[in-house]
Amino acid sequence: MFSWASPAKQDAPAAYSSMPLRSLSSDAEKAMRENNQPDGFTAAMGGLAMSESMDMTNDPRLFGSNVLMKRLLAFSALALVSSIMVKTTQAQLLKLKKDMDLTTADGLIQFTSFVLMNFALFINMLAMYIGVAQQYFTYRLMTAGPTGYEMASAYYLNPNIAFWRHAAIKGMLSALPLFLISTSLKLLVMFDQDMPNPPEKNPDPNSWALARLGSLSVLGLVVCVFWVSMAVGLCFVDSRHRAIFREKYDVAKELERPLLTHVGSMSASGSRPEV
């Protein structure tokens, strides 16, 4: 019978069957093994960040909505508003003139505005971190395994976590009037200096605000110490959040291990529970 197939196509199955499939599989396995190892840079920086992630468990319960996800969704607005306020207050602080004469009314008002703006910045910075960190750690625990939701709920309801969450919300709402008061004081000084016949600037050279320690301004050192203290405070809050997250994650893994062992043994033996 006449066939339209070419000899090359007729010999294709034989050619495919003679390919070294085992060698291709071993090469792919070798490549995967090499790519799954950390490179030199990752190994050298291993002390700064972990190169291992949490287990990936596809739990069908994660596709449904729950009360914890709804609370986190409402809480996520905190981080957004706080981040905008951090950017705004920081820009105001950097643009503010630092030549403050504390022996005059304008100098005292300007310094008060500067202090209030610093407090508003710190409060919003703290609220932004808590809004991001708590949402991140809660979702990580929620996807940690069969007991993930329970551990995420325990993390969310932990007294320390709840305190910082409520403090962040209250602080962010309180920082809004602080920002308005600070801005109003700054505008008052700007009107005084921009209107005709502004007050003369005759700073007292003996004022502590103009004093220097070597080549460094004493007032600048005070502000620097305050900002470093804010950074230390943020590090403390971060350490508390990480410690509680690690504790809940370790508990989730301990509770998960016997359950997975039992299910694995049942699957291996082919036994089914009686209904």
C-alpha positions in Angstrom: 0.0 0.0 0.0 1.2 3.4 -1.0 2.2 5.7 2.0 2.7 9.4 2.0 4.9 9.3 5.1 8.6 10.0 4.5 11.3 7.6 5.6 12.5 10.1 8.2 9.1 10.3 9.8 8.6 6.6 9.8 12.0 6.2 11.6 11.1 8.9 14.2 9.8 6.6 16.9 12.9 4.4 16.7 15.1 7.5 16.8 13.3 8.8 19.9 13.4 5.4 21.6 17.2 5.3 21.1 17.7 8.7 22.8 19.7 8.5 26.1 16.8 9.5 28.4 18.7 8.4 31.5 21.6 10.7 30.7 19.3 13.6 30.2 17.5 12.9 33.5 20.8 12.8 35.3 22.0 16.0 33.7 18.8 17.8 34.7 19.1 16.4 38.2 22.7 17.6 38.4 21.8 21.1 37.2 18.9 21.3 39.7 21.2 20.2 42.5 23.8 22.8 41.6 21.2 25.6 41.2 19.6 24.8 44.5 22.9 25.5 46.4 23.6 29.1 47.6 26.3 30.9 45.6 29.3 32.5 47.2 27.7 35.8 47.8 24.6 34.3 49.4 26.7 32.1 51.6 28.9 35.0 52.7 25.8 37.1 53.6 24.0 34.3 55.3 24.3 36.0 58.7 22.3 39.0 57.4 19.3 37.2 55.9 18.2 33.6 55.7 18.4 31.8 52.4 15.8 29.3 53.4 12.0 30.0 53.2 9.1 28.5 55.1 7.5 25.3 53.8 5.0 25.6 50.9 1.8 23.9 51.9 -1.3 24.3 49.6 -4.0 24.4 52.2 -7.5 24.8 50.6 -8.6 26.8 53.6 -6.4 29.7 52.4 -8.6 30.3 49.4 -11.5 31.2 51.6 -12.0 34.4 53.5 -11.8 34.5 57.3 -12.1 37.1 60.0 -8.4 37.4 60.4 -7.9 38.3 56.8 -10.6 41.0 57.0 -8.9 42.5 60.1 -5.6 42.6 58.3 -7.2 44.2 55.3 -8.5 47.0 57.5 -5.2 47.3 59.3 -3.2 47.6 56.1 -4.6 51.1 55.6 -2.5 52.1 58.6 0.8 51.4 56.9 -0.3 53.4 53.8 -1.3 56.5 55.7 1.7 56.3 57.9 4.1 56.0 55.0 2.6 59.1 53.4 2.9 61.0 56.7 6.6 59.8 57.1 7.5 61.2 53.7 5.6 64.5 54.4 7.1 65.2 57.9 10.6 64.2 56.8 10.4 66.7 53.9 9.2 69.4 56.3 12.0 68.7 58.7 14.7 68.8 56.1 13.4 72.1 54.6 13.1 73.8 58.0 15.9 76.4 58.6 18.0 75.4 61.6 19.2 78.9 62.5 17.0 79.1 65.6 17.6 81.9 68.1 16.0 80.6 71.3 16.2 84.0 73.0 13.4 85.4 70.7 9.8 84.5 70.4 10.1 83.4 66.8 13.0 81.1 67.7 11.1 79.4 70.5 8.1 78.9 68.3 10.3 77.5 65.5 12.0 75.2 67.9 8.6 74.0 69.3 7.4 73.3 65.7 10.6 71.4 65.1 10.2 69.2 68.2 6.5 68.4 67.4 7.4 67.5 63.8 10.1 65.1 65.1 7.5 63.4 67.4 5.0 63.1 64.5 7.7 61.6 62.3 8.7 59.0 64.9 5.1 58.0 65.7 4.3 57.5 62.0 7.6 55.6 61.4 6.6 53.3 64.3 3.1 52.9 62.9 4.3 52.2 59.4 6.7 49.4 60.7 4.0 47.8 62.8 1.4 48.0 60.0 3.8 46.2 57.6 5.5 43.8 60.0 2.3 42.4 61.7 0.6 41.9 58.4 3.7 40.1 57.0 4.3 37.8 60.0 0.6 37.0 60.3 0.3 35.9 56.7 3.5 33.9 57.0 2.1 32.0 59.9 -1.3 31.5 58.2 0.4 29.7 55.3 2.7 27.7 57.5 0.8 24.4 57.4 -2.3 22.7 58.8 -2.2 24.7 62.0 -1.2 27.9 60.3 -4.5 29.7 61.0 -4.5 28.8 64.6 -0.9 30.0 65.0 -1.6 33.2 63.1 -4.6 33.9 65.4 -2.4 33.3 68.4 0.2 35.7 67.1 -2.4 38.3 66.3 -4.0 38.0 69.7 -0.7 37.9 71.6 -0.8 40.7 74.3 2.5 42.2 73.1 1.5 42.2 69.5 -2.0 43.6 70.4 -0.4 46.4 72.4 1.9 47.6 69.6 -0.9 47.4 67.1 -3.3 49.5 69.2 -0.4 51.9 70.1 0.3 52.3 66.4 -3.3 53.1 65.5 -3.7 55.5 68.4 -0.3 57.1 67.7 -1.0 57.6 64.0 -4.3 59.3 64.7 -2.7 61.5 67.4 0.2 62.4 65.0 -2.3 64.1 62.6 -3.1 67.0 65.0 0.5 67.1 66.0 1.5 67.7 62.4 -1.2 70.4 62.0 0.0 72.2 65.2 3.6 72.0 64.1 2.8 73.3 60.6 0.7 76.2 62.1 3.7 77.3 64.2 6.0 77.1 61.2 3.6 79.3 59.2 3.4 81.8 62.0 7.2 82.2 61.9 7.2 82.4 58.2 4.6 85.2 58.3 6.6 87.1 60.9 9.8 86.9 58.8 8.2 87.6 55.4 6.0 90.5 56.3 7.3 94.1 56.1 9.4 95.2 59.1 10.4 91.8 60.3 12.0 91.4 63.7 15.7 91.9 63.7 17.9 88.9 64.3 20.5 89.5 67.0 21.3 86.1 68.3 23.0 85.8 71.7 26.4 84.3 71.1 26.3 82.8 74.6 23.1 80.9 74.0 23.4 77.1 74.4 21.5 76.6 71.1 24.4 78.3 69.2 27.2 76.6 71.2 29.6 74.2 69.6 31.4 71.2 70.8 34.6 71.4 68.7 33.2 71.9 65.2 29.8 70.2 66.0 26.7 72.1 66.9 25.3 71.2 70.4 21.7 71.5 69.1 22.6 69.2 66.2 24.1 66.7 68.5 20.9 66.7 70.6 18.8 66.1 67.5 21.2 63.3 66.4 20.9 61.6 69.8 17.1 61.8 69.5 17.1 60.2 66.1 19.4 57.4 67.1 17.2 56.8 70.1 14.2 56.5 67.7 16.2 53.9 65.7 17.0 51.9 68.8 13.3 52.0 69.7 12.4 50.6 66.3 15.0 47.9 66.6 13.5 46.9 70.0 10.0 46.7 68.5 11.3 44.7 65.6 13.1 42.2 67.9 9.8 41.6 69.9 7.8 41.0 66.7 10.4 38.6 65.4 10.8 36.7 68.7 7.0 36.1 69.0 6.8 35.1 65.3 9.6 32.5 65.7 7.9 31.1 68.8 4.6 30.6 67.1 6.2 29.2 64.0 8.1 26.6 66.1 4.9 25.6 67.9 3.2 25.2 64.5 5.9 22.9 63.2 5.8 20.8 66.4 2.0 20.4 66.2 2.2 19.6 62.5 4.8 16.9 62.7 2.8 14.1 64.4 -0.2 14.8 62.2 1.8 14.5 59.0 3.5 11.4 60.3 0.2 9.8 61.1 -1.3 10.7 57.7 1.9 9.5 55.9 1.7 6.1 57.7 -1.9 5.7 56.7 -1.2 6.5 53.1 1.7 4.0 53.0 -0.3 1.2 54.5 -3.4 2.0 52.4 -5.7 1.9 55.4 -8.8 4.0 55.5 -10.7 5.2 58.6 -14.0 3.5 59.2 -17.1 5.6 58.5 
